[in-house]
Amino acid sequence: MTAIRLIGRNVSRHKYKSILHLLIGVLIVLILDIYAGNMDSTREELAKLPERIPVFARISNLNGSMRECIAIREDRVIGVRESAYVKDPVFTVRLKFGFGSFTLEEYRENLNHYGRGMNAPAETFGLGREQITFLDGVDESVLETSQKVCLMEEELMKERGLQLGDDVMLTTYYYRCALEGSEIFIEPLVTDTYRIVGSMQNGDYIGEWMPPEVILPLDCVREAYHSQGIDFFADSGSFVVRDPFQLNALKEQMYDEVKFLPVITRAQFRYDGNALTIMDDSFIRSAEALTKNLELLRGMLPFVVAIIAFIGYLCSYLSLQSRQEEYALMRSLGAGRGRSFFLFFGETAFLAALSCVTGSLGAFSLFGTMIGVLALAGALFFLTFLLGTAVALFSLHRLSVVQVLTKND
């Protein structure tokens, strides 16, 4: 307690030097808080970059001229949907349908509606969740199943006198693209009964093909293909990259395992949906810029530490030059080196702690810096500044007490 009282008395007795120490410390803490805040915000921006700039991928034909009405092999569809690097995959398949059961010869009079198999609402076509009204207890996840259900366009439901929950018999035909050449064939698929679990509006539909009047679950359509011994092909596909920081792993999987190709604009036109475009330019540019900023800030840290330690050393050294006699007198009165060191060191530690608190409160008020950042910056300043102070104080031990006390004689 005596030492603490002496420290307080000395701080008060050398008030002008103490105030100067305090102002220097507060200024350093403010600068350090800004530096640490920039580093923390840059790190946070980098972590949130996938949310701010999601990376989308679209499947197309080889020359990139078509992203819809193509033929995407089933193994590629499965490869994308089962990939650990993919989220929100959306695949569709074109259909044409008529109500009831009719023969091949009767298709001209009855096959007059357009449909689509789909595993999720296709935001890329402007057909989002807000355009769909589901039956109670049902949501868009029903499209991920193979249930025999459907979503139907509202106007068509009114025209046919149908309501949510009704069962309806549909005869569906599928489109078959010639992988060589440019021919498209339409052929019978299956006649089956489906429960209407949702109504939809196509007012915002932006797809290249006809807006669907009926949507069936994609896997339900796949099973219909399989039941008829028909090879399944999707007609469009897209997805979001789950973690854009793993783009290299995703590309390796998509190009090496799933066997997609990059777009070759000069390739011959075909319907084969075997090319993948990953729209990652914006994300990569932003990530590189943030990474460079973060590396620059981290690279500056040793210099910042060295500068703070030097300032701590310089402030203490200059202050102690005028207090050599005080130190020598303490030693002559029986105070050991450790006690003398503690008393002088305690004064600087008190002022450094006060600077931390004052500077941190100022940074919080002015810049809204996070408390965690303030604590780390304050701890860095306190320890580094006192390290410089300790080096300066050790230089006092080399002084000759007799020489200091007798230099004025």
N, C-alpha and C positions, 0 to 999 in steps of 0.2 A: 504493500500500500504506500510505503514511503517513496518507493521508486516511481509509482504512478503519480503521486503528488508532485515529485520533482519534475517529471516529464511535463505535466500540465503547467507548472510554474515557469519552466524554461520556454515552452511554446508561447505563453503569455508575455514573458519578458522580452523575447525576440519576435514581437508581434509583426513587425514589418517583413522580416524574413519569412515568418510563418505564413503571412498572407500571400507573399510572392510564391512560396512553395505550393500553397493551396490553389492559386490561380493557374500556375503551370500544370499542376495535376489535373484540375478540372478540364483544362483545354485538351490535354492529352487523352483523358477519358472520353470526352466528346468525340474527338477524332477517331479514337479506337472503336467507339460504339458505332459510328458511321461505317467504318471499315468492316467491322464484324456484321453489322446489319446488311451491308451490300453482299457479303459472302453468303449469309444465311438466305437472303431473298433470291440470290442467284441459284443456290442449291435447291430452294423450294420451287422456283420456276422450272428448273430442269426436271425435278421429280413430277411436276404437274403437266409437263409438256404433252404427254400422250393424251391427256384429257382436253387440252386446249387445241392441239393440232392432231386429231386422230388420223391414222394412216389407213386409207381405203385401198382395196384391190378389186379389179374387175377382170373377168375372163372374156376373151374375144377370139375371133378367128385369127389366123396367123398374121395377116397383113393389117390387123387392127381396124378394119373398116366396119365391122359389125360386133355389137355387144349383146344383141338380142337376136332371136330367131336363128341361133346357131345350134350345133350339135355337140354337147359336152358329154363325154363318155361317163358311164356310171362309176368306174373306178376312180376317176378324177373327182367326181362329186363326193364320193365316200372319203377320199383322201383329204379333201378340204374340210369336210364336216367333222372328221375325227382328229384333226390336227390340234395339238396342244397350243399352237401359236396363233390360232384363229378364234375370233369371237364373232357372233352375229352373222354367220353365213346365211345367205339368202339364195336359193335356187328356185327356178320356175320351169315349167314345161307347158307348152301351148296345147290347147284342146279346142275342139269344137263339139257342140252337143245339141241335142234336141230333147224335148220332153216325151216321156213314154218310151215304148219299145217299137222299133220299126226295122224293116229289112233293108238290106243294101240297096235294093231297087227303089225304096221309098225315101232315100236320104235327101233328095233335092227338095222335097216339100217339108221335111222335118228338121234337117240339120242346118239351123239358121241362127245359132247363138254361139258366142265365143266364151271360152273358159280358160282357166289356168290352174295347174297344180303348183302349190307354193308351200314352203316350210315356215314362212314368217311373213308378216306384212312387209311389203317391199317399199321402203322409204325412197329408194332410188327411182321408183316409178311414180312417186307422189301418192302412193296408196299406203298411208300410215294408219296407226292405231286409232287416231281421232276420226277417221272416216268409217269406222266399223262399230256397229252396235251388236254386242254379243248377248246370247241367251243367258239368263241368270245361272251363275255357277260355271260359266264357260269363259275362257279368255283366249288370247292369241296363241297360247301354248298348245291348243288343240291342233294347230297346223303342224306341230312337230310329231304328231302321232300318225298312225295308219288307220284311224277310225273312219268309217264311212259317213262322213258329215260334210257339210258344205256351207259356204257363205254365198249369199245371193244378192244381187243388185236390187235396191229398194223398188225402183220403178217396175222391174220385171216381176217382183213379188206381188205388187199391187195388180199388175196386168193379169197375172195367173191366179189371183185370189189366194195367195199363200201367206202364212205367218210363221214367225219363229217357233220352232219345235215341230213343224210339219215334216212329214216324210214325202219325198218326191223321187219319182223314177226318172233317170236320165240315161240316154244312150250317148256315149262319148266316142269321138274319133280323135286320133292323134296325128301329128304332122311328122313326116319323115323326110329329112334332108338328104339329098345325094351327096355323100362325102366327096365324090369326084363330080365336077360339073356344078350346075346351078339349079337343078330341078328340085322341086318340093312336092311331095305326095301327101295326100290325106287318106287315112285308112281307118277302118273300124277298130275300136279298142274293146269296149265292154258296155253292157247294159246292166245297171244296178240301181238300188234304192239308197238314197242319202237323206240324213236328217238335217234340216236347216237350223244351224246354230248361230247364225249371224247375218245381219243385213249390212250393206255397204253402199257408199256413194262414190262415184267415179269422177266427180267434178274436177278434181285436181290431178287426174291421171296424166302422166307425162311420158309414158312408155312409147316406143316406136311402133308397137303392134296395136291391134284393136284392144280397147279397155275390156277387161274380163267382166262378164255378167255373172259368172259363177267361179268360185275358188274352191278347190279341193285340196286336202292335205297332200303334200308331195309324196310321202311314203305310201299313202293310199293309192295314188296313181302308179307308183313304182310297182306295188303288188299286183295291180291290174295288168301292167306290162308283163310281169313275170308269169302271171296265171295264163296268159295267152302265148307264152313262149317268145316274147318280143324283147329285143335288146333295148334297155332304157337309155335315153339321152335327155339331159336337161337342155333348155333352150337359152338360159341366161344364168349367170352366177356372179356373186360379189360377196365380199366379206370385209371385216375390220380386223386389222392386226392387233392382237391382244396386247402385246408388249413391244412397241416400236424399237425399244433398245435391244431387242433380239431379232432385228431384221435379217441379219446374216444367217442365223439358224433357220428362220422361216424360209428365206430364199433357197437355202441349201435343200430343205425338205421339199419345197414346191417344185423346184427345177430338177433335182436329182431323184427323188423318190416318187413324187406324183407325176413326174414327166411333163410338166408344163414347159413351154418355150417362151423366150422373150419375143415381143412383137417385132416382125420383120416387114417393114412397110413395102418393100419391093416384092414380097412373096406373091405368088399367084392366088387369086381369090378362091377360097373354099369355105364351106360351112363348118368345117371341123373346128370346134371350140377348144383349141389346144394352146392358146397363148395367154399369158398372165401379165397384167400391168399393175405394178405396185406403185401407187402415187405417193412417194415418200420424199420428194424433193424439198418441200417446205419444212417438213419435220427435220430432215437431215441438216439443212442450212441453219435452222434455229438451234438445234441441239449442238452443232459444232460451234456456233457463236457463244452460246451459254457455257459450253465446256471450256472454251478458250478463256472466257472471262473468269471462270472459277479457278482455272489453273493459274492465271495471272495473279489473282488475289491470294491464292495459297502460296505461290512462289514469293510473294512479297512478305509473307509472315516472318521469316527469319530476319529480314531487314527491319521490320517493324519492332520486333523484340530487341534487336541490337540497338536501335535508336532510342527506345524507351529506357533500356538499361544505361545507355550512355548519358541520357538526360538526367536520370536518377543519380548517376555517378557525378556528373558535372555540378548539379545543384547542391549535392551534399558536400562535394569537395570545396566549392567556392564558399559555402556557408561555414565550413569548418576552419577555413584559413583565418577567419577573424576570431575563432574560439579556441585557438591552440592554448592560450594561457589558461582558459577555463578548464580545458582537459588536463593540462599539467598540474593545475592546482588540485583538481579532484584526485589525481594520482598521488600527489604529495601528501594529501590528507588520509591516504590509506585505501582509497578505492582501487580495486584490482582492475586488470584490463577487461575482464569479462563484464564487470558491473559498469565500468565506464562505457564500454561498447553498447551495453543494453540501454543505458540512459539516452545516449545520442541516437541510437537506432530506434528506440521507442518513440522519440519525437517525430522522426520521419514516418514511421509506421502509422502513427496517429493521424498525421496530416494526409498521408496517402489514402488511409481508410476514409477520411472525411472527403477527400477529393473523389473517391469512387462513388460514395453516396450522392454527393452533390451533382457530379457529372452524369451519373445514371438517371437521377431524377430529371435533369435537364433534357437528356436524350429521350426519355420516355414522354416528357411533356411536348417537346418540339417535333420529334420524329415518330413517336408511337412505337419505338423499338421494343421487341418482345423481351419479357423479363428474363428468359433463359439466355438470350443473347447478351443482355446487360450483365448478367451474372458472370458469364464466361469472359467478356471483355474486361469487367472489373477485376476479376481474379488474375487475368493476364497482366493487366497494368500493375496491380498491387505487388505481385511476386517479382515481376521484371524490374520495376522501379526500385524495389527494396534490394534486389540483387546488385544494382549499380550503387546503391547507398552503402551496402556492406563492403563492397570493394573500396569505396572512398574511405570508410571508417577504418579499414585495416591499415590504411596508410598512416593513421595517427600512431599506431603502435611503434613505428620506426622513429618517432620523435624522441629526443632526449629531454626528459622532464627538467633536469638541471639547466640545460642550455636555454630552454624556453623561458624559465623563470628568471634567469640572470641576463637575458639578452639586452635589457634596458639599463643594466648597471654599467 
